[in-house]
Each structure stands twice: as C-alpha cells, then as structure tokens.
Amino acid sequence: MSENMILERLEGVASRFEEVGKLISQPEIISDMNRYVRLNKEYSQLEPIVEAYRNYKNLRSNIDNARLMIAEDSDSEMKEMARQELDEMNEQLEPLEEEIKLLLVPDDPEDDKNAIVEIRAGTGGDEASIFAGDLYRMYQKYAEGKKWKVETTSFTEGTVGGYKEIIMSVSGEGVYGVMKYESGVHRVQRVPQTETQGRVHTSAATVAVLPEADDFEVEVKSEDIRKDTYCSSGPGGQSVNTTYSAIRLTHIPTGIVVTCQDEKSQIKNMDKAMKELRTRLYNLEYQKRIDEISSKRKTMVSTGDRSAKIRTYNYPQGRVTDHRINLTLYNLNAIINGDIEEIIEKLQMAENTEKLKESGIE
C-alpha cells in the first residue's frame, strides 16, 4: 500500500472522527440513546487510528526535514546528525505503517461485546458429555486468566460426569472478539474411562459463541413471551427442588426457548433469561451477516457453520490441531487446562491477513 493511499485513508478517518466528535455533543443526539451509544462507540474506535495518523504525519514530516538538511546544509556535522536521525526514523516508519494497516481493517462491531457460550455433547455418548465438561473447564480457566466473569445459566449433567449441555455468559473486555473463534465442532481422541480394552475412541462436542445483545438493540414484547417456573436441579442448597425459582421463557413468534436455574432468586433468573433471549433474537439477524463473511474467510467458518470440525484434541499423541489454519501444537495438557492464547492469536493473525487482502490494504 503506497504512502498516498495510506494518507488518503487516514484523512478520511480523521474527518469522520471530527464529525462524530461534534455530533455526540448535540442535544438531539444525546436525547436519542441508541444513536448516542453507537456514535460514542464509533468515536472510541476511531480514536486510536487518528492518533496513529498524527504520529505518521509527524514522522513523515521529520523525515522530509532530515532529507532536506542532508541535501542543503553545508555543515558536515549537522549532515551526519541528520543522517543518523533519518536512519532511526526510517526504522520506525515500516512498523508504524503495518500498525496502521491493521487499524484500518474494519472491526466486527460485535467484537467488544460480552458473549453467551453454549457447549453441547455430540457423538460419543457418555464420553462426549465428559469432553463437554472438559471444554467448559478449559474456558473457565482461560476466562479466569483474562479476568473475565463467567456465569452459568443452565446445564444438564451427563450420566457419568460432564454435561450433555451447559450454557454460560462471559463478560469482560473484548470477550466476543476472542471467543468467537471457538464456535464449531471440537473432537477428542482418547481412551474413554468406560473402555475396558484400551481402544481409542473419537467423540465430539459442539461450541456456539453468541455476541450478547445490548438491551436497546432488541425490543421484546411481553405479549410475545410465555413464562414458566419450575424447581431448580443441581447445586443450590436447600432451595433446590423446594422453590419455583427456575425460569423458562418461550418466545412465541420464533419458538426460541431459554431457561435459567443458576440463581436461587426467581427475579435474578428472569433477568438472566431475558438477557439470553434478547441475544438469541439478535443473533437471528447477526448470523446472516456471519454466514456471508464465512463463505469468504476460512478462520470464521466456525461461526457461519457450527457443524464444521474446527479442532482435534488427540490424547495419545498429546496433540491439538486447529484445522482452519493447519496449526498443530504438542501441549495438550496445557491447552485443556485453559492455555489457548497461542491458538487464538494465530487465528487472529490469519483472519487479519485475510481482511487485509479483502480491503486491498496489503
């Protein structure tokens, strides 16, 4: 990408940044909460690009001044100083241009959101439920390391351990932008606890990651919801099976059903269930956009097609393979205990490369 193209893109961003800055101070914008929130978010996203633009302009100006001094100054000592400064600034130029290229790649507006993560046992019977439990703990430990908050909303335990299904909300900085890469089919190859002859079996679990909808993004009419209460099951002390604290919400127009039994309070369960319902309704539309992106970008195929096999955990070889980017790592124990950062980073790098190609900023 040429210097002129970079400057042209950056000037357009700077112009929009100034425009948005003026808009968010206007009374009519402030009174429209939806628009005000969207513009504030856009302003914060443009700010680092504008700061990089100012640094880039300043660096280019200093380079031009140093070249002019070398060409025109008669003082040999001053020329030598200018050459040294020019060498140093030229070394800074390429990394700054690469940083700007990535900043100019449009972000998914959902990336900053919290996420709802669903893990469901697939093929493999009891072993699939145990593996779903392993994935749940893996994400719990990863979230703990990122200082994210994890809340379980509903679950169905497996008959010999693990979960047939477990749903949790994950909140923190940039959760969806990281966790979205986990959507898809995870496959495990190992000797099950129930296997008497030591044979390796293949089982699977499906992970779905949804960006959590903000309250103002989805309007849910009370007349469209059927609410049912029932007794909680699982951990919870004396209130379990004695009070009707668990909530089941059915959205009549779409048939979407959500449940929450995590809290002892019916009110708190209702709040969590409503949050999940709004998210599922929001994702009906969001999924259409993801499907379109996924047809072009292999790193996102998991969110577009949740039946796609994305990763294999092979216990006999201590190996984890991510099939989207042909990445194989031989540290399975660390990964299954929450150390998935390297995989996420490699997926992000691959996606950024594809985004650069799409946008012509290479």
C-alpha positions as CSV (number, residue, x, y, z in Angstrom):
1,M,0.0,0.0,0.0
2,S,1.5,3.3,-1.1
3,E,2.1,6.3,1.2
4,N,-0.5,8.3,-0.7
5,M,-3.1,5.6,-0.2
6,I,-2.4,5.4,3.5
7,L,-2.7,9.1,3.9
8,E,-5.9,9.2,1.9
9,R,-7.5,6.5,4.1
10,L,-6.3,8.2,7.3
11,E,-7.5,11.7,6.2
12,G,-11.0,10.2,5.7
13,V,-10.9,8.6,9.1
14,A,-9.8,11.9,10.7
15,S,-12.6,13.8,9.0
16,R,-15.2,11.3,10.3
17,F,-13.6,11.4,13.8
18,E,-14.1,15.2,13.9
19,E,-17.7,14.8,12.6
20,V,-18.6,12.2,15.2
21,G,-17.0,14.4,17.9
22,K,-19.3,17.2,17.0
23,L,-22.4,15.0,16.7
24,I,-22.1,13.5,20.2
25,S,-22.2,16.9,21.8
26,Q,-25.5,17.9,20.1
27,P,-28.6,17.8,22.4
28,E,-30.8,15.9,19.8
29,I,-28.2,13.1,19.6
30,I,-27.8,12.9,23.4
31,S,-31.6,12.5,23.7
32,D,-31.6,9.6,21.2
33,M,-29.9,6.9,23.4
34,N,-29.5,4.3,20.7
35,R,-27.8,6.7,18.3
36,Y,-25.7,8.3,21.1
37,V,-24.3,4.9,22.2
38,R,-23.5,3.9,18.6
39,L,-21.7,7.2,17.9
40,N,-19.8,7.0,21.2
41,K,-18.6,3.5,20.3
42,E,-17.6,4.7,16.8
43,Y,-15.7,7.6,18.3
44,S,-13.7,5.4,20.6
45,Q,-12.9,3.0,17.8
46,L,-11.7,5.8,15.5
47,E,-9.5,7.5,18.2
48,P,-6.5,5.1,18.1
49,I,-6.5,5.4,14.2
50,V,-6.5,9.2,14.4
51,E,-3.7,9.1,17.0
52,A,-1.6,6.8,14.7
53,Y,-2.4,9.2,11.8
54,R,-1.0,12.1,13.7
55,N,2.1,10.1,14.6
56,Y,2.5,9.1,11.0
57,K,2.2,12.6,9.7
58,N,4.7,13.9,12.2
59,L,7.2,11.1,11.4
60,R,6.9,11.8,7.6
61,S,7.4,15.5,8.2
62,N,10.5,14.9,10.3
63,I,11.9,12.5,7.6
64,D,11.4,15.2,4.9
65,N,13.1,17.8,7.1
66,A,16.1,15.5,7.7
67,R,16.4,14.8,4.0
68,L,16.3,18.5,3.2
69,M,19.0,19.2,5.8
70,I,21.2,16.5,4.3
71,A,20.7,17.9,0.8
72,E,21.1,21.6,1.6
73,D,23.1,22.1,4.9
74,S,26.8,22.9,4.4
75,D,27.8,21.9,7.9
76,S,29.1,18.3,7.7
77,E,28.5,17.6,11.4
78,M,24.8,18.7,11.1
79,K,24.5,16.5,8.0
80,E,25.9,13.5,9.9
81,M,23.4,14.1,12.7
82,A,20.6,14.3,10.2
83,R,21.6,11.0,8.6
84,Q,21.6,9.3,11.9
85,E,18.1,10.7,12.7
86,L,16.9,9.7,9.3
87,D,18.1,6.1,9.7
88,E,16.3,5.9,13.1
89,M,13.1,7.4,11.7
90,N,13.1,5.1,8.7
91,E,13.3,2.1,11.0
92,Q,10.2,3.4,12.8
93,L,8.3,4.0,9.6
94,E,7.6,0.4,8.4
95,P,6.3,-0.9,11.8
96,L,4.0,2.2,12.1
97,E,2.7,1.6,8.6
98,E,2.0,-2.1,9.5
99,E,0.2,-1.0,12.6
100,I,-1.9,1.5,10.6
101,K,-2.8,-1.1,8.1
102,L,-4.3,-3.3,10.8
103,L,-6.0,-0.4,12.4
104,L,-7.6,0.5,9.0
105,V,-9.1,-3.0,8.7
106,P,-12.7,-2.7,9.8
107,D,-13.5,-4.4,13.1
108,D,-16.6,-6.5,13.7
109,P,-18.7,-4.1,15.7
110,E,-19.7,-7.1,17.9
111,D,-16.1,-7.8,19.0
112,D,-16.3,-5.6,22.1
113,K,-19.4,-7.4,23.4
114,N,-19.8,-10.0,26.1
115,A,-20.7,-13.5,24.9
116,I,-23.0,-16.4,25.6
117,V,-21.2,-19.7,25.2
118,E,-23.1,-23.0,24.6
119,I,-21.4,-26.3,24.9
120,R,-23.3,-29.4,23.8
121,A,-22.2,-33.1,23.8
122,G,-22.2,-34.5,20.3
123,T,-21.4,-38.0,19.1
124,G,-19.8,-40.3,21.5
125,G,-22.3,-40.9,24.3
126,D,-21.1,-40.6,27.9
127,E,-17.5,-39.7,26.7
128,A,-18.9,-36.8,24.7
129,S,-20.5,-35.4,27.9
130,I,-17.3,-35.8,29.8
131,F,-15.4,-33.9,27.0
132,A,-18.1,-31.2,27.0
133,G,-17.2,-30.8,30.7
134,D,-13.5,-30.6,29.9
135,L,-14.2,-27.8,27.4
136,Y,-16.3,-26.0,30.0
137,R,-13.4,-26.1,32.5
138,M,-10.9,-25.1,29.8
139,Y,-12.9,-21.9,29.0
140,Q,-13.5,-21.2,32.7
141,K,-9.7,-21.3,33.3
142,Y,-9.0,-19.2,30.2
143,A,-11.5,-16.6,31.3
144,E,-10.1,-16.6,34.8
145,G,-6.7,-15.7,33.3
146,K,-8.2,-12.9,31.3
147,K,-10.0,-11.5,34.4
148,W,-13.4,-12.2,32.8
149,K,-16.5,-13.1,34.7
150,V,-18.3,-16.4,34.0
151,E,-21.8,-17.2,35.0
152,T,-23.6,-20.5,34.3
153,T,-27.2,-20.0,33.3
154,S,-28.4,-23.6,32.7
155,F,-27.0,-27.1,32.4
156,T,-27.9,-30.7,32.0
157,E,-25.4,-33.1,33.6
158,G,-24.1,-36.3,31.9
159,T,-24.9,-39.6,33.4
160,V,-21.3,-40.4,34.3
161,G,-19.9,-36.8,34.5
162,G,-19.6,-33.7,32.4
163,Y,-22.5,-32.1,30.7
164,K,-25.0,-33.0,28.0
165,E,-25.4,-29.2,27.6
166,I,-24.1,-26.2,29.5
167,I,-24.7,-22.5,28.8
168,M,-22.7,-19.7,30.3
169,S,-22.4,-15.9,29.9
170,V,-18.9,-14.5,29.8
171,S,-18.4,-10.8,30.4
172,G,-15.3,-8.6,30.2
173,E,-13.2,-6.6,27.8
174,G,-13.5,-7.8,24.2
175,V,-14.9,-11.2,25.1
176,Y,-16.7,-12.0,21.8
177,G,-13.8,-10.8,19.6
178,V,-11.7,-13.6,21.3
179,M,-14.2,-16.3,22.0
180,K,-15.9,-16.3,18.5
181,Y,-13.1,-18.4,17.2
182,E,-14.2,-21.3,19.4
183,S,-17.5,-21.8,17.6
184,G,-17.7,-25.2,15.9
185,V,-17.2,-28.9,16.5
186,H,-14.4,-29.9,18.8
187,R,-13.3,-33.5,18.5
188,V,-11.4,-35.6,21.1
189,Q,-9.5,-38.8,20.5
190,R,-8.7,-40.8,23.7
191,V,-9.3,-44.0,25.6
192,P,-12.6,-43.4,27.5
193,Q,-12.9,-44.2,31.2
194,T,-15.5,-46.8,30.4
195,E,-13.3,-48.6,27.8
196,T,-12.0,-51.9,29.1
197,Q,-9.8,-52.9,26.2
198,G,-7.8,-49.7,25.9
199,R,-9.1,-48.7,22.5
200,V,-9.0,-45.0,21.4
201,H,-12.4,-43.6,20.7
202,T,-13.4,-40.4,18.9
203,S,-16.1,-38.2,20.5
204,A,-17.2,-34.6,19.8
205,A,-18.8,-31.6,21.4
206,T,-20.2,-28.5,19.7
207,V,-19.4,-25.0,20.9
208,A,-21.5,-22.0,19.9
209,V,-20.5,-18.4,20.8
210,L,-23.0,-15.6,20.5
211,P,-22.4,-11.9,21.0
212,E,-24.6,-10.7,23.8
213,A,-27.2,-8.2,22.7
214,D,-27.5,-4.9,24.5
215,D,-30.9,-4.0,26.0
216,F,-31.6,-1.3,23.5
217,E,-30.7,-3.5,20.4
218,V,-33.7,-5.8,20.7
219,E,-37.3,-5.0,21.7
220,V,-39.1,-8.0,23.2
221,K,-42.8,-7.5,23.7
222,S,-44.2,-9.0,26.9
223,E,-47.2,-10.5,25.0
224,D,-44.8,-12.5,22.8
225,I,-43.3,-14.3,25.8
226,R,-44.7,-17.3,27.7
227,K,-43.1,-17.6,31.1
228,D,-43.0,-20.9,33.1
229,T,-41.4,-21.5,36.5
230,Y,-40.2,-24.8,37.9
231,C,-37.9,-26.2,40.6
232,S,-34.2,-26.0,40.1
233,S,-32.0,-29.0,39.8
234,G,-28.3,-29.5,40.8
235,P,-26.2,-27.4,43.3
236,G,-28.1,-24.8,45.2
237,G,-28.6,-25.9,48.8
238,Q,-32.0,-26.3,50.5
239,S,-33.9,-24.2,48.0
240,V,-33.3,-26.8,45.2
241,N,-36.5,-28.7,44.4
242,T,-38.4,-26.8,47.0
243,T,-38.9,-23.4,45.4
244,Y,-40.0,-22.5,41.9
245,S,-37.0,-20.2,41.2
246,A,-36.0,-21.6,37.7
247,I,-37.4,-19.8,34.7
248,R,-38.3,-21.0,31.2
249,L,-39.1,-18.3,28.6
250,T,-40.7,-19.2,25.2
251,H,-40.7,-16.6,22.5
252,I,-43.9,-17.4,20.7
253,P,-43.2,-15.8,17.3
254,T,-39.9,-17.6,16.8
255,G,-40.3,-20.7,19.1
256,I,-37.0,-19.8,20.9
257,V,-36.8,-21.3,24.4
258,V,-34.4,-20.2,27.1
259,T,-34.0,-21.4,30.7
260,C,-32.1,-20.2,33.7
261,Q,-31.8,-22.0,37.0
262,D,-28.5,-20.7,38.2
263,E,-29.8,-18.3,40.9
264,K,-31.9,-19.0,44.0
265,S,-33.9,-15.8,43.2
266,Q,-36.6,-16.1,40.5
267,I,-36.1,-12.4,39.7
268,K,-32.3,-12.9,39.0
269,N,-33.1,-15.9,36.9
270,M,-35.6,-13.9,35.0
271,D,-33.1,-11.2,34.3
272,K,-30.5,-13.7,33.0
273,A,-33.1,-15.5,30.9
274,M,-34.3,-12.2,29.3
275,K,-30.6,-11.3,28.5
276,E,-30.2,-14.7,26.8
277,L,-33.5,-14.4,24.9
278,R,-32.5,-10.9,23.6
279,T,-29.2,-12.4,22.5
280,R,-30.8,-15.3,20.6
281,L,-33.2,-13.0,18.8
282,Y,-30.4,-10.6,17.9
283,N,-28.3,-13.5,16.6
284,L,-31.0,-14.5,14.1
285,E,-30.1,-11.4,12.1
286,Y,-26.4,-11.3,13.0
287,Q,-26.0,-14.9,11.8
288,K,-27.0,-13.9,8.2
289,R,-24.0,-11.5,8.1
290,I,-21.7,-14.0,9.6
291,D,-22.7,-16.6,7.0
292,E,-21.8,-14.2,4.2
293,I,-18.4,-13.5,5.8
294,S,-17.7,-17.1,6.5
295,S,-18.1,-18.0,2.8
296,K,-15.0,-15.9,2.1
297,R,-12.9,-16.3,5.3
298,K,-11.8,-19.7,6.5
299,T,-11.0,-18.6,10.0
300,M,-14.6,-17.6,10.6
301,V,-16.2,-20.8,9.1
302,S,-16.9,-22.0,12.6
303,T,-19.4,-19.2,13.4
304,G,-21.0,-19.5,10.0
305,D,-21.3,-23.3,10.1
306,R,-21.4,-24.7,13.6
307,S,-21.3,-28.2,12.2
308,A,-17.8,-27.6,10.9
309,K,-15.0,-29.6,12.6
310,I,-12.5,-26.9,13.8
311,R,-10.2,-28.7,16.3
312,T,-9.0,-32.1,17.4
313,Y,-7.6,-33.0,20.8
314,N,-5.5,-36.2,20.5
315,Y,-4.6,-37.5,23.9
316,P,-2.3,-40.5,22.8
317,Q,-0.1,-38.0,20.9
318,G,-0.6,-35.1,23.3
319,R,-1.6,-33.1,20.2
320,V,-4.1,-30.4,19.5
321,T,-4.7,-29.5,15.8
322,D,-6.8,-26.5,14.6
323,H,-7.9,-27.5,11.1
324,R,-8.8,-24.0,9.9
325,I,-5.2,-22.8,9.8
326,N,-3.4,-26.2,9.9
327,L,-1.9,-25.4,13.3
328,T,-0.6,-28.4,15.4
329,L,0.7,-27.9,19.0
330,Y,2.0,-30.7,21.2
331,N,1.0,-29.2,24.6
332,L,-2.5,-30.7,25.0
333,N,-2.4,-30.8,28.8
334,A,-1.7,-27.0,29.0
335,I,-4.3,-26.3,26.4
336,I,-7.1,-28.3,28.0
337,N,-6.2,-26.5,31.3
338,G,-7.0,-23.1,29.7
339,D,-3.8,-22.1,27.8
340,I,-5.5,-21.5,24.5
341,E,-3.9,-18.0,23.9
342,E,-1.5,-19.1,21.3
343,I,-4.2,-20.7,19.2
344,I,-6.4,-17.6,19.5
345,E,-3.5,-15.3,18.5
346,K,-2.7,-17.5,15.4
347,L,-6.3,-17.4,14.3
348,Q,-6.5,-13.6,14.8
349,M,-3.3,-13.2,12.7
350,A,-4.7,-15.4,9.9
351,E,-8.0,-13.5,9.9
352,N,-6.3,-10.1,9.8
353,T,-4.2,-11.3,6.8
354,E,-7.5,-12.2,5.0
355,K,-9.1,-9.0,6.0
356,L,-6.1,-7.0,4.6
357,K,-6.5,-8.9,1.3
358,E,-10.2,-8.2,1.1
359,S,-9.8,-4.5,1.8
360,G,-6.8,-4.0,-0.5
361,I,-4.6,-2.6,2.2
362,E,-1.7,-5.1,1.8
